Amino acid sequence: MQGDNGLEEFMDVNLQRVVTAYYEIPQDLGKIVVFYDRGNYTRLTELYLDDGMAKQRLIKEYNTAESTVDVEFMAGVFDLIRQEVPSETYGLILSSHGGGWVPADIYDLYLFLDTSYEQPLAERSFYGQDGVECMELPQLAQALSGWKFEYLIFDACFMASVEGLYELRNISDYVIASSAEILGTGFPYEDIIPLLFSTENHSLRKACESYMQLYSESSGTISLVDCAKLDQLAAVMAQINQQVGNKSVDASLIQPYEGFSTHLYFDFEQYIEQLTTDEQLLESFKEALEQAVIYTDHTPEFYSAVGSEPRYIDLPRSCGLTCHVPQPGCDNTHAAFLETAWAKAVNAY
Protein backbone atom coordinates (compact mmCIF):
# COMPACT_ATOMS: atom_id res chain seq x y z
CA MET A 1 0.00 0.00 0.00
CA GLN A 2 1.67 3.19 -1.24
CA GLY A 3 -0.52 6.02 -0.04
CA ASP A 4 1.73 9.05 0.31
CA ASN A 5 -0.18 10.63 -2.55
CA GLY A 6 -3.65 11.63 -1.38
CA LEU A 7 -4.98 8.09 -0.93
CA GLU A 8 -4.13 7.86 2.78
CA GLU A 9 -7.65 8.08 4.14
CA PHE A 10 -8.93 5.44 1.70
CA MET A 11 -6.06 3.13 2.59
CA ASP A 12 -6.62 3.58 6.32
CA VAL A 13 -10.14 2.23 5.85
CA ASN A 14 -8.96 -0.58 3.57
CA LEU A 15 -6.30 -1.65 6.05
CA GLN A 16 -9.00 -2.05 8.68
CA ARG A 17 -11.00 -4.11 6.20
CA VAL A 18 -7.98 -6.37 5.68
CA VAL A 19 -7.62 -6.76 9.46
CA THR A 20 -11.31 -7.60 9.77
CA ALA A 21 -11.01 -10.18 6.99
CA TYR A 22 -8.06 -11.77 8.77
CA TYR A 23 -10.44 -13.22 11.35
CA GLU A 24 -12.00 -15.33 8.59
CA ILE A 25 -8.73 -17.04 7.60
CA PRO A 26 -7.76 -20.32 9.28
CA GLN A 27 -4.40 -19.71 10.92
CA ASP A 28 -2.82 -22.76 9.35
CA LEU A 29 -3.87 -21.69 5.86
CA GLY A 30 -1.74 -18.61 5.35
CA LYS A 31 -0.43 -15.26 6.53
CA ILE A 32 -0.88 -11.61 5.63
CA VAL A 33 2.00 -9.14 5.49
CA VAL A 34 1.25 -5.44 5.01
CA PHE A 35 3.64 -2.81 3.70
CA TYR A 36 2.13 0.64 4.15
CA ASP A 37 3.70 3.97 3.21
CA ARG A 38 1.29 6.47 4.68
CA GLY A 39 3.55 9.50 4.40
CA ASN A 40 3.91 10.11 8.12
CA TYR A 41 5.12 6.53 8.61
CA THR A 42 6.31 3.61 6.49
CA ARG A 43 6.00 0.14 8.03
CA LEU A 44 6.16 -3.52 7.21
CA THR A 45 3.99 -5.61 9.53
CA GLU A 46 2.58 -9.12 9.83
CA LEU A 47 -0.95 -9.77 11.04
CA TYR A 48 -1.44 -12.27 13.85
CA LEU A 49 -4.05 -13.22 16.44
CA ASP A 50 -3.38 -12.59 20.13
CA ASP A 51 -6.05 -13.92 22.49
CA GLY A 52 -8.59 -13.64 19.69
CA MET A 53 -7.61 -10.10 18.69
CA ALA A 54 -6.00 -9.27 15.33
CA LYS A 55 -2.77 -7.34 15.82
CA GLN A 56 0.20 -6.26 13.71
CA ARG A 57 3.74 -7.44 14.45
CA LEU A 58 6.23 -4.78 13.38
CA ILE A 59 8.83 -6.27 11.07
CA LYS A 60 10.52 -3.02 10.14
CA GLU A 61 9.99 0.73 10.40
CA TYR A 62 11.43 2.65 7.45
CA ASN A 63 12.74 6.18 7.14
CA THR A 64 9.90 8.18 5.56
CA ALA A 65 12.46 10.09 3.48
CA GLU A 66 13.20 6.92 1.52
CA SER A 67 11.39 6.57 -1.80
CA THR A 68 9.18 3.49 -1.76
CA VAL A 69 9.07 3.48 -5.58
CA ASP A 70 12.84 3.07 -5.83
CA VAL A 71 13.76 -0.29 -7.40
CA GLU A 72 16.35 -1.24 -4.77
CA PHE A 73 14.08 -0.16 -1.93
CA MET A 74 11.14 -2.22 -3.17
CA ALA A 75 13.32 -5.24 -3.90
CA GLY A 76 14.67 -4.98 -0.36
CA VAL A 77 11.16 -4.98 1.10
CA PHE A 78 10.28 -8.18 -0.74
CA ASP A 79 13.57 -9.83 0.22
CA LEU A 80 12.76 -9.09 3.86
CA ILE A 81 9.26 -10.55 3.45
CA ARG A 82 10.75 -13.76 2.11
CA GLN A 83 13.13 -13.95 5.10
CA GLU A 84 10.61 -13.05 7.80
CA VAL A 85 7.54 -14.83 6.44
CA PRO A 86 8.69 -17.79 4.35
CA SER A 87 6.05 -19.54 2.29
CA GLU A 88 5.77 -22.04 -0.52
CA THR A 89 3.61 -19.61 -2.49
CA TYR A 90 2.79 -15.90 -2.43
CA GLY A 91 0.09 -13.60 -3.77
CA LEU A 92 0.44 -9.82 -4.06
CA ILE A 93 -1.91 -6.84 -3.95
CA LEU A 94 -0.46 -3.51 -5.07
CA SER A 95 -2.42 -0.42 -4.08
CA SER A 96 -1.58 3.12 -5.23
CA HIS A 97 -2.11 5.42 -8.20
CA GLY A 98 -1.59 3.81 -11.59
CA GLY A 99 -1.47 4.44 -15.29
CA GLY A 100 -0.55 1.23 -17.06
CA TRP A 101 2.22 1.31 -19.63
CA VAL A 102 2.26 5.10 -20.05
CA PRO A 103 5.45 6.83 -18.80
CA ALA A 104 4.94 9.52 -16.17
CA ASP A 105 6.05 12.46 -18.32
CA ILE A 106 3.75 11.43 -21.19
CA TYR A 107 0.81 10.95 -18.82
CA ASP A 108 1.37 14.41 -17.37
CA LEU A 109 1.20 15.98 -20.84
CA TYR A 110 -2.29 14.57 -21.32
CA LEU A 111 -3.34 15.37 -17.76
CA PHE A 112 -2.37 19.04 -17.88
CA LEU A 113 -3.55 19.76 -21.41
CA ASP A 114 -7.04 19.38 -19.95
CA THR A 115 -6.53 21.47 -16.80
CA SER A 116 -5.57 24.98 -15.79
CA TYR A 117 -2.48 23.90 -13.86
CA GLU A 118 0.71 25.53 -15.09
CA GLN A 119 2.99 22.82 -13.69
CA PRO A 120 2.48 19.13 -12.94
CA LEU A 121 1.32 18.44 -9.41
CA ALA A 122 2.97 15.04 -9.51
CA GLU A 123 4.10 12.37 -11.87
CA ARG A 124 1.24 9.95 -11.37
CA SER A 125 1.24 7.22 -13.93
CA PHE A 126 2.36 3.60 -14.48
CA TYR A 127 2.22 1.98 -11.04
CA GLY A 128 2.95 3.51 -7.66
CA GLN A 129 3.33 7.05 -6.37
CA ASP A 130 5.35 8.27 -3.40
CA GLY A 131 4.98 12.03 -3.12
CA VAL A 132 5.83 13.17 -6.65
CA GLU A 133 8.01 10.17 -7.48
CA CYS A 134 6.68 7.23 -9.45
CA MET A 135 7.73 3.85 -10.77
CA GLU A 136 7.54 2.85 -14.43
CA LEU A 137 6.43 -0.71 -15.13
CA PRO A 138 9.84 -1.93 -16.35
CA GLN A 139 11.18 -0.76 -12.97
CA LEU A 140 8.41 -2.63 -11.17
CA ALA A 141 9.27 -5.77 -13.12
CA GLN A 142 12.91 -5.27 -12.16
CA ALA A 143 12.06 -4.82 -8.46
CA LEU A 144 10.02 -8.05 -8.50
CA SER A 145 12.52 -10.00 -10.56
CA GLY A 146 12.94 -13.52 -9.25
CA TRP A 147 9.41 -13.68 -7.85
CA LYS A 148 6.54 -15.70 -9.28
CA PHE A 149 3.32 -14.76 -7.55
CA GLU A 150 0.27 -16.95 -7.92
CA TYR A 151 -1.77 -13.80 -8.41
CA LEU A 152 -1.18 -10.06 -8.64
CA ILE A 153 -4.06 -7.67 -7.95
CA PHE A 154 -3.79 -4.01 -8.91
CA ASP A 155 -5.86 -1.70 -6.72
CA ALA A 156 -4.75 1.07 -9.06
CA CYS A 157 -6.15 2.76 -12.15
CA PHE A 158 -5.60 1.80 -15.80
CA MET A 159 -3.49 -1.29 -15.09
CA ALA A 160 -5.31 -3.65 -17.49
CA SER A 161 -3.28 -2.41 -20.46
CA VAL A 162 -1.88 -5.13 -22.68
CA GLU A 163 1.44 -3.31 -22.90
CA GLY A 164 1.73 -3.04 -19.13
CA LEU A 165 0.67 -6.60 -18.34
CA TYR A 166 3.03 -7.98 -20.97
CA GLU A 167 5.87 -6.27 -19.11
CA LEU A 168 4.85 -8.20 -15.98
CA ARG A 169 3.95 -11.52 -17.60
CA ASN A 170 6.79 -13.41 -15.88
CA ILE A 171 6.06 -12.00 -12.41
CA SER A 172 2.69 -13.63 -11.76
CA ASP A 173 0.48 -16.48 -12.96
CA TYR A 174 -2.63 -14.30 -12.99
CA VAL A 175 -3.40 -10.58 -12.79
CA ILE A 176 -6.59 -8.81 -11.74
CA ALA A 177 -6.74 -5.22 -12.98
CA SER A 178 -9.05 -2.51 -14.29
CA SER A 179 -9.08 -0.93 -17.76
CA ALA A 180 -10.36 2.35 -16.35
CA GLU A 181 -10.13 4.24 -13.07
CA ILE A 182 -10.74 2.46 -9.77
CA LEU A 183 -12.77 4.54 -7.33
CA GLY A 184 -11.00 5.56 -4.13
CA THR A 185 -12.87 2.95 -2.11
CA GLY A 186 -10.79 0.31 -3.86
CA PHE A 187 -11.47 -3.41 -3.59
CA PRO A 188 -13.93 -4.95 -1.11
CA TYR A 189 -11.14 -6.43 0.99
CA GLU A 190 -13.39 -7.87 3.67
CA ASP A 191 -14.92 -10.05 0.94
CA ILE A 192 -11.98 -10.90 -1.30
CA ILE A 193 -9.29 -11.61 1.33
CA PRO A 194 -10.99 -14.84 2.52
CA LEU A 195 -11.51 -15.83 -1.12
CA LEU A 196 -7.81 -15.44 -1.88
CA PHE A 197 -7.00 -18.11 0.70
CA SER A 198 -9.25 -20.60 -1.07
CA THR A 199 -7.50 -23.74 -2.28
CA GLU A 200 -9.37 -23.56 -5.60
CA ASN A 201 -7.05 -21.20 -7.49
CA HIS A 202 -7.66 -18.52 -4.86
CA SER A 203 -11.22 -17.98 -6.17
CA LEU A 204 -9.91 -15.20 -8.42
CA ARG A 205 -13.04 -15.15 -10.56
CA LYS A 206 -15.18 -14.81 -7.44
CA ALA A 207 -12.94 -11.96 -6.29
CA CYS A 208 -13.66 -10.18 -9.58
CA GLU A 209 -17.37 -10.83 -9.18
CA SER A 210 -17.24 -9.41 -5.66
CA TYR A 211 -15.58 -6.28 -7.01
CA MET A 212 -18.26 -5.83 -9.64
CA GLN A 213 -21.02 -6.40 -7.10
CA LEU A 214 -19.62 -3.53 -5.05
CA TYR A 215 -19.62 -1.16 -8.03
CA SER A 216 -22.64 -2.46 -9.95
CA GLU A 217 -24.58 0.76 -9.37
CA SER A 218 -21.67 3.16 -9.94
CA SER A 219 -18.50 2.55 -11.97
CA GLY A 220 -16.41 -0.57 -12.41
CA THR A 221 -14.36 -2.48 -14.96
CA ILE A 222 -12.39 -5.60 -14.04
CA SER A 223 -10.36 -8.27 -15.81
CA LEU A 224 -8.72 -11.55 -14.83
CA VAL A 225 -5.74 -12.26 -17.08
CA ASP A 226 -3.81 -15.50 -17.54
CA CYS A 227 -0.26 -14.22 -18.00
CA ALA A 228 0.90 -17.46 -19.61
CA LYS A 229 -1.34 -16.67 -22.58
CA LEU A 230 0.04 -13.20 -23.30
CA ASP A 231 2.88 -14.47 -25.49
CA GLN A 232 0.39 -16.18 -27.81
CA LEU A 233 -1.65 -12.98 -27.93
CA ALA A 234 1.53 -11.12 -28.90
CA ALA A 235 2.26 -13.69 -31.63
CA VAL A 236 -1.17 -13.11 -33.21
CA MET A 237 -0.70 -9.34 -32.94
CA ALA A 238 2.63 -9.67 -34.74
CA GLN A 239 0.85 -11.49 -37.58
CA ILE A 240 -1.68 -8.68 -37.82
CA ASN A 241 1.04 -6.02 -37.90
CA GLN A 242 2.86 -7.94 -40.60
CA GLN A 243 -0.32 -7.94 -42.70
CA VAL A 244 -1.45 -4.33 -42.20
CA GLY A 245 1.94 -2.62 -42.02
CA ASN A 246 1.89 1.02 -40.94
CA LYS A 247 -1.88 1.38 -41.25
CA SER A 248 -3.64 4.19 -39.42
CA VAL A 249 -7.15 4.00 -37.98
CA ASP A 250 -9.72 6.51 -36.81
CA ALA A 251 -9.29 6.53 -33.01
CA SER A 252 -12.69 8.23 -32.58
CA LEU A 253 -14.33 4.93 -33.59
CA ILE A 254 -12.72 3.05 -30.70
CA GLN A 255 -13.90 2.96 -27.08
CA PRO A 256 -11.73 5.12 -24.77
CA TYR A 257 -11.30 4.46 -21.05
CA GLU A 258 -10.66 7.94 -19.63
CA GLY A 259 -11.89 11.50 -20.06
CA PHE A 260 -8.86 13.11 -21.68
CA SER A 261 -9.58 15.23 -24.75
CA THR A 262 -6.91 13.16 -26.52
CA HIS A 263 -7.22 9.62 -25.23
CA LEU A 264 -4.47 7.35 -23.95
CA TYR A 265 -6.27 4.03 -23.40
CA PHE A 266 -8.42 2.28 -26.02
CA ASP A 267 -10.31 -1.00 -26.23
CA PHE A 268 -7.90 -3.59 -27.63
CA GLU A 269 -10.46 -5.68 -29.50
CA GLN A 270 -12.13 -2.69 -31.12
CA TYR A 271 -8.73 -1.45 -32.27
CA ILE A 272 -7.99 -4.75 -34.00
CA GLU A 273 -11.42 -4.68 -35.66
CA GLN A 274 -10.51 -1.31 -37.15
CA LEU A 275 -7.04 -2.50 -38.09
CA THR A 276 -7.90 -5.59 -40.15
CA THR A 277 -10.86 -7.16 -41.93
CA ASP A 278 -9.13 -10.51 -42.44
CA GLU A 279 -11.63 -12.95 -40.93
CA GLN A 280 -9.05 -15.62 -40.18
CA LEU A 281 -6.77 -13.18 -38.36
CA LEU A 282 -9.70 -11.70 -36.46
CA GLU A 283 -10.80 -15.15 -35.36
CA SER A 284 -7.25 -16.04 -34.26
CA PHE A 285 -7.02 -12.77 -32.35
CA LYS A 286 -10.33 -13.23 -30.57
CA GLU A 287 -9.44 -16.80 -29.62
CA ALA A 288 -6.10 -15.63 -28.17
CA LEU A 289 -7.81 -12.76 -26.38
CA GLU A 290 -10.41 -15.09 -24.86
CA GLN A 291 -7.68 -17.40 -23.61
CA ALA A 292 -5.74 -14.50 -22.08
CA VAL A 293 -8.69 -12.62 -20.54
CA ILE A 294 -10.47 -15.45 -18.76
CA TYR A 295 -12.97 -13.17 -17.02
CA THR A 296 -14.04 -9.59 -17.57
CA ASP A 297 -17.04 -7.48 -16.60
CA HIS A 298 -17.99 -3.81 -16.58
CA THR A 299 -20.77 -1.40 -15.72
CA PRO A 300 -22.70 0.24 -18.62
CA GLU A 301 -20.73 3.43 -17.98
CA PHE A 302 -17.65 4.37 -16.00
CA TYR A 303 -16.58 7.43 -14.05
CA SER A 304 -13.49 9.38 -15.11
CA ALA A 305 -11.96 12.04 -12.88
CA VAL A 306 -9.24 12.93 -15.40
CA GLY A 307 -9.80 15.37 -18.21
CA SER A 308 -11.38 18.81 -18.33
CA GLU A 309 -14.15 17.79 -15.92
CA PRO A 310 -15.14 14.62 -14.04
CA ARG A 311 -17.91 12.76 -15.83
CA TYR A 312 -19.45 9.40 -16.67
CA ILE A 313 -18.60 7.86 -20.04
CA ASP A 314 -20.72 5.22 -21.79
CA LEU A 315 -19.20 1.73 -21.94
CA PRO A 316 -21.54 -0.51 -23.97
CA ARG A 317 -18.78 -3.01 -24.74
CA SER A 318 -15.38 -3.90 -23.30
CA CYS A 319 -12.90 -6.68 -24.07
CA GLY A 320 -11.03 -6.40 -20.78
CA LEU A 321 -7.72 -5.03 -22.09
CA THR A 322 -6.70 -1.58 -23.30
CA CYS A 323 -4.04 -0.68 -25.82
CA HIS A 324 -2.23 2.24 -27.39
CA VAL A 325 -3.61 3.59 -30.68
CA PRO A 326 -1.37 5.86 -32.81
CA GLN A 327 -2.92 9.29 -33.35
CA PRO A 328 -1.88 12.38 -35.34
CA GLY A 329 0.03 14.89 -33.24
CA CYS A 330 0.97 12.33 -30.58
CA ASP A 331 4.46 11.46 -31.79
CA ASN A 332 6.03 11.45 -28.33
CA THR A 333 3.42 9.03 -27.04
CA HIS A 334 3.93 6.69 -29.96
CA ALA A 335 7.70 6.87 -29.60
CA ALA A 336 7.33 5.84 -25.95
CA PHE A 337 5.02 3.00 -26.96
CA LEU A 338 7.59 1.69 -29.44
CA GLU A 339 10.04 1.30 -26.54
CA THR A 340 7.75 -1.10 -24.66
CA ALA A 341 8.44 -4.83 -24.59
CA TRP A 342 5.02 -5.40 -26.12
CA ALA A 343 5.67 -3.14 -29.12
CA LYS A 344 8.96 -4.93 -29.78
CA ALA A 345 7.35 -8.35 -29.45
CA VAL A 346 4.58 -7.55 -31.94
CA ASN A 347 6.85 -5.71 -34.42
CA ALA A 348 4.87 -2.50 -34.08
CA TYR A 349 5.43 0.39 -36.50
Buried (B, 14 or more C-beta within 10 A) or exposed (E): BBBBBBBBEBBEEBBEBBBEBBBEBEEEEBBBBBBBBBBEEBBBBBBBEEEEEBEBEEBBEBEBEEBBBBBEBBBBBBEBBEEBBEEEEBBBBBBBBBBBBBBBEBBBBBBBEBEEEEEBEBBBBBBBBBBEBBBBBBBBBBBBEEBEBBBBBBBBBBBBBBBBBBBBBBBBBBBBBBBBBBBEBBBBBBBBBBBBBEEEEBBBBBBBBBBBEBBEEEBBBBBBBBBEBBBBBBEBBBBBBEEBEEEEBEBEEBBBBBBBEBBBBBBBBBBBBBBBEBEEBBEBBBEBBBBBBBBBBBBEBBBBEBBEEEEBBEBEEBBBBBBBBBBEEBEEBBEBBBEBBBBEBBEBE
